[in-house]
């Protein structure tokens, strides 16, 4: 509340009742304090705790009656208090806003005292004023003007003006019938004092009373024995009455004032009111927890949903923090979001379930956790993620707000062996899986194979091949002397006795043909085989595979250095297996210079495979000691023939 500076006097009666409007509060306590003018310790009123507004009732003091000049019983002149009556003060009521602990000063005064004269007019009534601190007054009730004096019979004194309706009424003019207070006065001017009886033949000039001023009334004129009445105090005091030869005029009333913006403002006559001050107030109750108001006192409103008030006397509600909510109005605290739920913003009235793909194990969370790769959350409001089971997997994209809501089954050709997998693994070569959602792959069965990884089916071995075991990556080609006529065979079939195939991979029995018996031969004609000093025998072998027992080995050679040969062939064998032709033999040794060396032998082996021919030869003495060895990775030049 804004205050303004001002100056004040003292004098009349003030009645103040302070009441706090409590609404439905049953704990309010009404109090009453009475102030009277002149009593020590009653100059101020401190606003008690829990009081936010006061109802003020101020009554201005009434003016005193004027004196009456007359003869006593003994014949002596005297001045009796029976002259014209004084005017009444104003009664002012208003409701004002105040602050707890604020000091309100109570001021009585401002009415002019009796004039200094033999028979003086009545004193003006004092104003009643309520001031906050040292500022501008809040409420002023003007006092009534004092009555004038009289002497001559037939001439009545002027009555004092009454203060009401916010104006200070003028004092009455003395006359043959006495004066009544006239209308007049404004906020900045009190009522004017009444005039005394007129001057006769300008014999005596009787002066008018003083004008009123801010707060105080003017004194009545006392230039004659019959003085005028004093002006009443007010926001602006009334003027004093004039003196007269036969009668004095009454004093004017002071003006009243109520602070702008006050509620329930009213001004009326305070006639008959006792000069006292009664302060009555009712303390407000503080807002209880869950409620608040601008002042912290009732009437209070509940905290809205999403907000709370923890203590008493709150002037505002507090928003619930993230992770917490208040569902109802008037909450004294916020509830933590339960596990599986979250509250992502402040001031929320409800919790939200974690959506599928997310979870939250802890209460009071501001957000949910995203299900990770290898896991899933299939329903909302979950407190944990679930691991994908063997046969399934999941993947959580890094930029996605939510994780997997379900696991993906391993597709055909793949498998997932362990829980919490992030991807499916292709079946290895030799295995396959025709179904989805499997934790293992099946091995290829006998007669079938799986050549590549990630296959959903096995492949039967084609004709000409077979597979006897499980988990084959390829089938085995039928060997020489064998055939496979059906797909998906686990074994090869042998050619009939005395027959063989020209090579591997035969697909029917019709490919089996007759073959000669492997050869063994007795001694025959010996021929030379050339052996280089470097230990390599340079020969190109042309070897037939159907040798007969009567055929001999003929070795043609050149170059006579370090040669040795066969004097006779004592043993020879031949065989054909899987495309490999092997011819081996042994005989007596002879050389071009040394001739036949008794007991010396030569052993040899010739192998033809893959279009190449390889040769080894060993020369031993009669004790079996190796004299020389020769070998060739591929024979060149010369020939070895069978005859």
C-alpha positions in Angstrom: 0.0 0.0 0.0 1.4 3.4 -1.0 1.7 6.1 1.7 2.1 9.9 1.4 3.7 12.2 3.9 1.6 14.7 6.0 1.4 16.6 9.3 -1.2 15.8 12.0 -2.6 17.2 15.3 -4.4 15.5 18.1 -7.9 15.4 19.6 -11.3 13.3 19.1 -12.4 9.7 19.1 -11.6 6.8 16.7 -13.2 3.4 16.4 -11.2 0.8 14.4 -12.3 -2.9 13.9 -9.8 -5.1 12.0 -11.1 -8.3 10.6 -9.5 -10.9 8.4 -11.9 -12.6 6.0 -11.3 -16.3 6.4 -13.7 -18.1 4.2 -14.4 -21.5 5.7 -11.8 -21.3 8.4 -13.0 -22.4 11.8 -9.7 -21.6 13.6 -10.0 -17.8 13.3 -9.8 -15.9 16.6 -11.6 -12.6 17.0 -10.1 -9.9 19.2 -11.2 -6.4 20.3 -9.1 -3.5 21.6 -10.6 -0.2 22.8 -8.7 3.2 22.4 -9.8 6.4 24.2 -8.4 9.9 23.7 -5.7 10.8 26.2 -5.1 7.3 27.6 -1.4 6.4 27.7 -0.3 3.5 25.4 -3.1 3.8 23.0 -1.5 5.8 20.3 -0.7 2.9 17.9 -1.9 -0.4 16.7 0.4 -3.1 15.3 -1.2 -5.4 12.8 -1.1 -8.9 14.3 0.0 -12.0 12.5 -2.5 -13.5 10.0 -4.3 -10.2 9.5 -4.4 -8.9 6.0 -7.2 -6.3 6.0 -9.0 -4.1 8.6 -12.4 -2.6 8.8 -12.1 1.0 10.2 -14.8 3.0 11.9 -13.7 6.5 12.9 -15.9 9.1 14.8 -14.9 12.7 14.9 -15.4 14.6 18.2 -18.4 16.9 18.7 -18.0 20.7 19.2 -18.5 22.2 22.7 -21.4 24.4 23.5 -20.7 28.2 23.7 -20.9 30.4 26.8 -23.9 32.6 27.9 -23.2 35.9 29.6 -25.8 36.7 32.3 -26.3 38.1 35.9 -25.8 35.8 38.8 -28.3 35.7 41.8 -26.1 38.1 43.5 -26.3 40.5 40.6 -22.8 39.8 39.4 -22.0 39.1 35.7 -21.1 35.5 34.9 -20.5 33.2 31.9 -22.5 30.0 32.0 -21.9 27.0 29.5 -25.4 27.3 28.2 -24.9 29.0 24.9 -25.4 27.6 21.4 -24.6 23.9 21.0 -21.6 22.5 19.1 -21.9 20.5 15.9 -21.5 16.7 15.8 -18.4 14.9 14.3 -18.5 12.6 11.3 -18.7 8.8 11.4 -16.4 7.3 8.7 -16.3 3.5 7.8 -14.0 1.7 5.4 -12.2 -1.6 4.7 -8.5 -1.3 4.2 -5.8 -3.7 3.1 -2.9 -4.0 5.6 0.3 -6.0 6.1 1.2 -8.2 9.0 3.4 -6.3 11.4 2.5 -3.0 10.0 2.1 -0.2 12.6 -1.0 2.0 12.3 -0.9 5.3 14.3 -4.1 6.6 15.9 -4.4 10.4 16.1 -7.0 12.4 18.0 -7.0 16.2 17.7 -7.0 19.3 15.6 -10.1 21.0 17.1 -9.6 24.7 18.1 -9.8 25.4 21.8 -12.1 28.0 23.4 -11.1 31.6 22.6 -9.4 33.7 25.3 -12.4 36.0 26.3 -14.6 36.7 29.2 -17.3 34.5 27.7 -15.9 32.4 25.0 -17.4 30.2 22.3 -17.2 26.4 22.5 -14.1 24.6 21.3 -14.1 22.7 18.0 -14.3 18.9 18.0 -11.1 17.0 17.2 -10.5 14.9 14.1 -10.1 11.1 14.4 -7.3 9.9 12.0 -5.7 6.6 11.2 -2.2 6.8 9.6 0.1 4.1 8.4 3.6 5.0 9.6 4.4 8.6 8.8 2.6 8.7 5.5 -0.7 10.1 4.3 -3.7 9.3 6.4 -5.8 6.3 5.6 -9.1 7.6 7.2 -10.0 11.0 8.7 -13.3 11.7 10.5 -13.9 15.5 10.8 -14.9 17.1 14.1 -17.9 19.4 14.7 -17.6 23.2 15.2 -17.9 24.9 18.6 -21.0 26.9 19.5 -21.0 30.7 19.7 -21.7 32.9 22.8 -24.8 35.1 23.6 -25.8 38.0 25.9 -28.6 40.1 24.8 -32.0 38.7 25.0 -33.5 38.0 21.6 -30.1 37.4 20.0 -29.2 33.7 19.7 -25.6 32.6 19.3 -24.5 30.7 16.1 -24.5 26.8 16.4 -21.4 24.9 15.4 -21.3 23.2 12.0 -21.7 19.3 11.9 -19.2 17.1 10.0 -20.9 14.6 7.7 -21.1 13.6 4.1 -17.4 14.2 3.7 -17.7 18.0 4.0 -17.1 20.4 6.9 -20.3 22.3 7.3 -20.2 26.1 8.0 -20.8 27.4 11.5 -24.1 29.3 12.1 -24.3 33.0 12.1 -25.5 34.7 15.2 -28.9 36.3 14.9 -32.2 36.9 16.5 -33.1 33.1 16.3 -29.6 31.6 16.6 -27.7 30.2 13.6 -27.7 26.7 12.0 -24.6 25.2 10.4 -24.7 25.8 6.7 -23.4 23.5 3.9 -20.0 23.9 2.5 -16.4 22.8 2.7 -14.3 20.6 0.5 -11.4 18.1 0.8 -9.0 21.0 0.9 -11.2 23.4 2.9 -13.2 22.9 6.0 -16.5 24.6 6.9 -16.4 28.4 7.5 -17.1 29.9 10.8 -20.4 31.8 11.4 -20.4 35.5 11.7 -21.2 37.4 15.0 -24.0 40.0 15.4 -23.6 42.9 13.1 -21.9 46.1 14.1 -24.2 49.0 15.1 -23.4 52.3 13.4 -19.9 51.0 12.8 -19.3 51.6 16.5 -17.4 48.5 17.0 -15.7 46.3 14.3 -15.8 42.7 15.4 -13.3 40.5 13.6 -14.1 37.1 11.9 -12.6 33.9 13.3 -9.5 32.2 11.8 -9.6 30.0 8.8 -8.9 26.3 9.2 -5.7 24.6 8.0 -4.5 21.1 7.2 -5.7 19.0 10.1 -6.6 21.7 12.5 -9.6 24.0 12.9 -9.3 27.8 13.2 -9.9 29.7 16.5 -13.0 31.7 17.1 -12.6 35.5 17.2 -12.1 37.0 20.7 -12.0 40.8 20.1 -15.2 41.1 22.0 -16.4 39.6 25.3 -18.7 37.5 23.2 -16.3 35.3 21.2 -17.1 32.9 18.3 -16.9 29.1 18.5 -13.7 27.2 17.4 -13.5 25.3 14.2 -13.5 21.5 14.1 -10.4 19.5 13.2 -10.4 17.4 10.0 -8.5 16.4 6.9 -8.9 20.2 6.5 -10.0 22.0 9.6 -13.1 24.3 9.9 -12.9 28.1 10.4 -13.5 29.8 13.7 -16.7 31.8 14.4 -16.7 35.6 14.5 -17.2 37.6 17.7 -20.3 39.9 18.2 -21.7 42.7 20.3 -24.8 40.7 21.2 -23.8 37.1 20.1 -20.9 35.2 18.6 -20.9 32.9 15.6 -20.4 29.1 15.6 -17.2 27.4 14.4 -17.1 25.4 11.1 -16.8 21.6 11.0 -13.6 19.9 9.7 -13.7 17.8 6.4 -13.4 13.9 6.3 -11.3 11.7 4.1 -11.1 8.0 3.0 -8.1 6.6 1.1 -9.0 6.0 -2.6 -9.5 2.3 -3.4 -10.8 1.5 0.1 -13.8 -0.9 0.2 -17.1 -0.3 1.9 -16.4 3.5 2.3 -19.1 5.5 4.1 -19.5 8.9 5.8 -22.4 9.8 8.1 -23.2 11.9 11.2 -21.5 10.6 14.4 -24.0 12.3 16.6 -24.4 10.5 19.9 -21.2 8.4 19.5 -18.9 7.9 22.4 -15.4 9.3 22.1 -13.5 6.1 22.1 -11.6 3.8 19.8 -12.6 0.1 19.6 -10.2 -2.1 17.5 -11.7 -5.5 16.6 -9.9 -8.0 14.3 -10.1 -11.6 13.4 -6.8 -13.3 12.5 -6.6 -15.2 9.3 -5.5 -18.8 9.2 -2.5 -19.6 7.1 -3.1 -21.7 4.1 -2.7 -25.4 5.1 -0.4 -27.8 3.1 -1.8 -28.4 -0.3 -3.3 -24.9 -0.6 -1.9 -21.4 -1.2 -2.9 -17.8 -1.8 -1.3 -14.5 -2.8 -0.8 -13.6 0.8 -0.3 -17.1 2.3 -3.6 -16.7 4.3 -7.1 -17.8 3.6 -9.1 -17.7 1.4 -6.8 -20.3 -0.2 -7.0 -22.3 -3.4 -5.8 -25.9 -3.9 -2.6 -26.6 -5.7 -3.5 -27.6 -9.3 -2.9 -31.1 -10.5 0.8 -31.5 -11.4 1.8 -29.1 -8.5 2.0 -29.3 -4.7 2.3 -27.2 -1.6 4.3 -28.9 1.2 4.0 -26.4 4.1 1.7 -23.9 5.6 1.3 -20.3 4.6 2.4 -20.8 1.0 2.0 -18.0 -1.6 2.5 -20.2 -4.6 2.4 -23.9 -5.6 5.5 -25.7 -6.9 5.5 -27.8 -10.0 6.3 -31.5 -9.7 9.8 -32.3 -10.9 10.5 -34.7 -13.8 10.0 -38.3 -12.7 7.1 -37.2 -10.4 3.5 -36.2 -10.7 0.5 -35.1 -8.7 -2.8 -36.6 -10.0 -5.1 -34.6 -7.7 -5.4 -31.0 -6.8 -4.5 -30.0 -3.3 -1.5 -32.3 -3.2 1.1 -31.8 -0.4 3.7 -33.8 -2.3 4.3 -35.4 -5.7 4.4 -39.2 -6.3 7.3 -40.8 -8.0 6.6 -42.6 -11.2 6.5 -46.3 -10.5 8.8 -48.8 -12.2 7.7 -49.3 -15.8 6.5 -45.7 -16.0 8.0 -42.3 -16.5 7.3 -38.6 -16.2 9.2 -36.6 -18.8 8.3 -33.0 -17.9 7.7 -30.8 -14.9 4.2 -30.1 -13.7 2.6 -33.3 -14.9 -0.6 -34.7 -13.4 0.0 -38.3 -14.4 2.7 -40.9 -15.2 3.1 -42.5 -18.6 3.8 -46.2 -19.3 7.0 -47.0 -21.0 6.0 -47.9 -24.6 6.8 -51.3 -26.0 10.5 -51.6 -26.9 11.4 -49.7 -23.7 11.5 -50.4 -20.0 12.3 -48.8 -16.7 13.4 -50.8 -13.6 13.5 -47.9 -11.2 10.8 -45.6 -9.8 11.0 -41.8 -10.3 12.4 -42.0 -13.8 12.2 -39.1 -16.3 12.6 -41.4 -19.3 12.6 -45.1 -20.2 15.5 -47.3 -21.3 15.6 -48.7 -24.8 15.7 -52.5 -25.2 19.2 -53.4 -26.5 20.2 -55.7 -29.3 19.6 -59.3 -28.4 16.6 -58.3 -26.2 13.0 -57.2 -26.6 10.1 -55.6 -24.7 6.8 -56.7 -26.1 4.3 -54.9 -23.9 4.1 -51.4 -22.4 4.9 -50.6 -18.7 7.6 -53.2 -18.4 10.3 -53.1 -15.7 12.9 -55.2 -17.6 13.9 -56.4 -21.1 13.8 -60.0 -22.1 16.5 -61.9 -23.9 15.8 -63.5 -27.3 15.8 -67.3 -27.0 17.9 -69.6 -29.1 16.5 -69.7 -32.6 15.8 -65.9 -32.6 17.7 -62.6 -32.5 17.1 -58.8 -32.4 18.9 -55.6 -33.3 18.3 -52.1 -31.9 19.2 -49.4 -34.4 21.4 -46.8 -32.7 19.2 -43.7 -33.7 15.8 -45.3 -32.9 14.1 -44.0 -29.8 12.6 -47.4 -29.0 14.2 -50.9 -29.0 12.9 -54.2 -30.4 9.4 -55.1 -29.5 9.9 -58.8 -30.6 12.7 -61.1 -31.7 13.2 -62.2 -35.3 13.3 -65.9 -36.1 16.4 -67.2 -37.7 15.4 -67.8 -41.4 15.9 -71.1 -43.2 19.6 -71.6 -43.9 20.6 -69.9 -40.7 20.5 -70.7 -36.9 20.9 -69.0 -33.5 22.5 -71.2 -30.9 22.6 -69.0 -27.8 20.2 -66.6 -26.1 20.5 -62.8 -26.5 21.9 -63.1 -30.0 22.1 -60.0 -32.2 22.1 -61.9 -35.6 21.5 -65.3 -37.2 24.5 -67.4 -38.3 24.6 -69.1 -41.7 24.7 -72.9 -41.6 28.3 -74.1 -42.4 29.1 -76.1 -45.6 28.0 -79.7 -45.0 25.0 -78.6 -43.0 21.6 -77.0 -43.8 18.4 -75.9 -42.1 15.0 -76.0 -44.0 13.0 -74.4 -41.1 13.0 -70.9 -39.4 13.6 -70.3 -35.8 16.1 -73.1 -35.3 19.1 -73.2 -32.9 21.2 -75.8 -34.9 21.7 -76.9 -38.5 21.2 -80.4 -39.8 24.2 -82.4 -41.2 23.9 -83.6 -44.8 22.8 -87.2 -44.7 24.7 -90.1 -46.5 24.2 -89.8 -50.2 23.9 -86.0 -50.1 26.1 -83.0 -49.7 26.0 -79.2 -49.0 28.7 -77.4 -50.8 28.0 -73.7 -49.7 27.2 -72.0 -46.4 23.7 -70.7 -45.5 21.7 -73.4 -47.4 18.2 -74.5 -46.5 18.4 -77.9 -48.3 20.9 -80.7 -49.0 21.8 -81.8 -52.6 21.8 -85.6 -53.6 25.1 -86.8 -54.9 24.8 -87.1 -58.7 25.3 -90.4 -60.6 29.0 -91.3 -60.8 29.6 -90.2 -57.2 28.6 -91.2 -53.7 28.9 -90.2 -50.0 28.9 -92.8 -47.2 29.0 -90.3 -44.2 27.1 -87.4 -42.7 28.0 -83.7 -43.1 29.7 -84.0 -46.5 30.6 -80.8 -48.4 31.2 -82.8 -51.7 30.5 -86.3 -53.0 33.3 -88.9 -53.7 33.8 -89.8 -57.4 33.4 -93.5 -58.1 36.9 -95.1 -58.4 38.4 -97.1 -61.3 36.7 -100.4 -61.4 33.6 -99.0 -59.7 30.4 -97.1 -60.8 27.3 -95.3 -59.3 24.2 -95.4 -61.3 21.7 -93.6 -59.0 21.5 -90.1 -57.4 21.8 -89.8 -53.7 23.9 -93.0 -53.3 25.8 -93.7 -50.1 28.2 -96.3 -51.7 29.8 -97.2 -55.1 29.2 -100.5 -56.9 32.2 -102.7 -57.9 32.6 -103.8 -61.6 32.1 -107.5 -62.1 35.2 -109.7 -61.8 37.7 -109.4 -64.7 36.3 -106.0 -65.7 37.3 -102.4 -64.8 36.5 -98.9 -65.9 38.6 -96.7 -68.1 38.7 -94.1 -65.4 36.8 -92.7 -62.3 33.3 -91.4 -62.1 31.5 -94.1 -64.1 27.8 -93.9 -64.0 26.7 -97.5 -65.0 27.8 -101.1 -65.1 28.0 -100.9 -68.9 31.2 -98.8 -68.5 33.0 -101.8 -66.9 35.2 -103.6 -69.6 37.5 -106.7 -69.5 41.2 -106.1 -68.5 44.4 -108.3 -68.7 46.0 -109.8 -65.6 48.9 -107.7 -64.2 52.1 -108.9 -65.6 54.9 -110.9 -64.0 57.7 -112.0 -66.3 60.7 -114.3 -66.1 64.3 -113.5 -67.2 64.5 -111.9 -70.5 66.9 -110.0 -72.7 68.7 -107.2 -70.9 69.0 -103.8 -72.4 71.0 -100.7 -71.2 69.5 -97.9 -69.1 71.5 -94.6 -69.2 72.4 -93.1 -65.9 73.9 -89.6 -65.8 76.5 -88.7 -63.2 74.1 -86.2 -61.8 71.9 -89.1 -60.6 69.0 -88.4 -63.0 67.9 -90.9 -65.6 66.8 -89.1 -68.7 64.2 -91.4 -70.3 60.7 -90.9 -71.7 58.6 -93.9 -70.9 55.7 -95.1 -73.0 54.0 -97.7 -70.9 51.1 -100.0 -71.8 48.8 -101.2 -69.0 47.8 -104.6 -70.5 51.1 -106.4 -70.1 51.3 -110.2 -70.5 53.6 -112.6 -68.7 55.7 -113.1 -71.8 56.5 -109.5 -72.5 60.0 -108.0 -71.7 61.1 -104.6 -70.7 63.3 -102.9 -73.4 65.2 -99.8 -72.3 66.8 -97.8 -75.1 69.5 -95.4 -74.0 72.3 -93.2 -75.3 75.6 -91.9 -74.0 78.1 -94.4 -72.6 79.1 -92.8 -69.4 78.3 -94.4 -66.2 75.8 -96.7 -67.9 74.4 -99.8 -66.4 71.7 -102.1 -67.6 69.8 -105.2 -67.1 71.5 -108.5 -68.1 68.2 -110.2 -67.5 64.7 -109.3 -66.0 64.0 -111.5 -63.1 60.7 -109.9 -61.9 58.1 -107.5 -63.4 54.6 -106.3 -62.2 52.1 -103.8 -63.4 48.8 -102.4 -62.1 46.3 -99.6 -62.8 44.5 -98.0 -59.9 42.5 -94.8 -60.0 44.2 -93.5 -63.2 47.7 -94.3 -61.9 49.8 -97.0 -63.9 52.6 -98.5 -62.0 55.3 -100.8 -63.6 58.1 -102.1 -61.5 60.7 -104.8 -61.9 64.2 -106.2 -60.9 67.0 -107.9 -62.8 70.7 -108.7 -63.0 72.9 -105.8 -63.7 75.5 -105.4 -66.4 77.6 -102.5 -67.6 79.3 -101.7 -70.9 82.8 -101.8 -69.6 82.7 -104.0 -66.6 80.4 -106.5 -68.2 78.3 -108.7 -66.0 79.0 -108.3 -62.4 78.0 -111.5 -60.6 75.4 -110.9 -58.0 74.8 -107.2 -58.7 71.1 -106.2 -59.3 69.1 -103.3 -60.6 65.5 -102.5 -59.3 63.3 -99.9 -60.9 59.8 -98.4 -60.8 58.1 -96.4 -63.5 54.8 -94.5 -62.6 52.5 -92.8 -65.1 49.9 -90.5 -63.6 48.1 -87.4 -64.9 49.9 -87.5 -68.2 53.4 -87.6 -66.6 55.9 -90.4 -66.1 58.3 -90.7 -63.1 61.2 -93.1 -62.8 63.5 -94.4 -60.0 66.4 -96.9 -60.2 68.8 -98.4 -57.6 72.0 -100.4 -58.3 73.2 -102.8 -55.5 76.2 -105.1 -55.2 75.8 -108.8 -54.3 75.9 -107.9 -50.6 72.8 -105.7 -51.1 74.7 -102.5 -50.6 73.4 -99.6 -52.6 76.1 -98.5 -55.1 74.0 -95.8 -56.8 70.5 -94.3 -56.9 68.9 -92.4 -59.7 65.5 -90.7 -60.0 63.7 -88.4 -62.4 60.6 -86.2 -61.7 59.7 -86.4 -65.4 61.6 -88.5 -67.9 62.8 -86.9 -71.1 64.4 -88.3 -74.3 64.8 -92.0 -75.0 62.0 -94.5 -74.4 61.0 -97.5 -72.4 58.8 -99.9 -74.2 57.3 -103.2 -73.6 57.9 -106.0 -76.2 
